[in-house]
Amino acid sequence: MTEKTDNQRALGRVLRSSTASFTAGCRTLEDDLPVFGALVQAERRDGAAVYGLIYDVRVDDDPFVRQLIAAGDLSEEYVQDQRQRRQVPVEVNVLVVGGRDRSGQVYQYLPPQPPATLSWVTLCQPDQVRQFGQRLDFLRTVLDAADAPADELAAASLRQVAAATGSPGDSGPARRYLEAAGRELARLLSREPARLNGILQRMRP
């Protein structure tokens, strides 16, 4: 992935955006693809940022790969060489779940404006993930998402916040976080026990 000058790990830049979601374009090696459920931020010039969760990663059509496939009889060594050395075009779709205002205050509701085209999109650092995950208001936005695999995304995002919180011991902070998240999910999905159970099963580290 691209490295920004401030040492934040950059995915790429915003291709298109709306109030509820945005898409980032990047060129990355296959072994370093973005992670489903990861928290990212689209930066603004004024110091504010839009936060979102990766819900889809698509490797775009590559004419050169089509030619290779059509040629046939590719050795495994050649395939691995292409995967390691060539950059492949990737689109990353992100569900907006909150943001950070110019004062540094983090919130978990849709921001007043979507990120601008060509804004940097960076992976949030563990301390940013922990700060964002302190509240669980974002779960309602995720569960109501129409264009994302909501249940899988909720579980994946909670696992990643828990991982940033601490080691997954029986009584550690990660375990306590997941238990608190489970209680909040039980409240939100009190009338959907089957759906709740499915998410709880997927939340296990």
Residue, then its C-alpha position, 0 to 999 in steps of 0.5 A: m500500500t502507499e505510504k503517506t509522508d506522515n507515516q499513516r498507511a494509505l489505501g489510496r484516494v476517493l473515486r466517488s462518494s455519497t453521504a452514506s458511502f464512498t469508494a477508494g481507488c488504489r493500486t496494491l500488491e495482491d498479498d497486501l489487499p485491504v481487510f474487510g471490516a477495517l476502519v478507515q478515514a477519508e481526510r479533509r483539508d480542514g483537519a476533519a475526517v469521515y470514518g467508514l468500514i471497508y465492506d467490499v474489496r474488488v480487484d478490477d478487470d486487468p487486460f494483461v491478466r486476461q491475456l495471460i489466462a488466454a495463453g494457458d499453461l502458466s507455471e506456478e512460478y510465473v503466476q507467483d512472480q506476477r502476483q508479487r511484482r505487478q500492481v493490480p487496480v483495486e476498488v475499496n467500498v466503504l460504509v460511512v459510520g461517523g467522523r472526526d470534526r476539526s477539534g478532534q471530537v469523534y462522532q458516530y453519525l453521518p457527517p454533514q458532507p461526503p469526502a471530496t474526490l481525490s481525498w486521501v483514504t488511510l487505515c486508522q491506527p490502533d489508537q484511533v480504532r480504540q477511540f472510535g470503538q468506545r461507543l457502539d452507536f455505529l452498530r445501528t448504521v451497520l445493521d441497517a446498511a442495505d448495500a453491505p453484508a451488514d451482519e458480517l460487517a458488524a461482526a468483523s468490525l467488532r473483532q477488529v476493535a477488540a483486537a486493538t483493545g487488547s489480547p483476547g484473554d478470558s477476562g481481558p479488555a478484548r473479551r469485555y469489549l465483545e461482551a459489551a458489544g453483544r449486549e448492545l446487539a441483543r438490545l438492537l436485535s431483540r426481535e430478531p433472535a436468529r440474526l442476533n445469534g448469527i452475529l454473535q457466532r461470527m464475533r468470536p476472535 
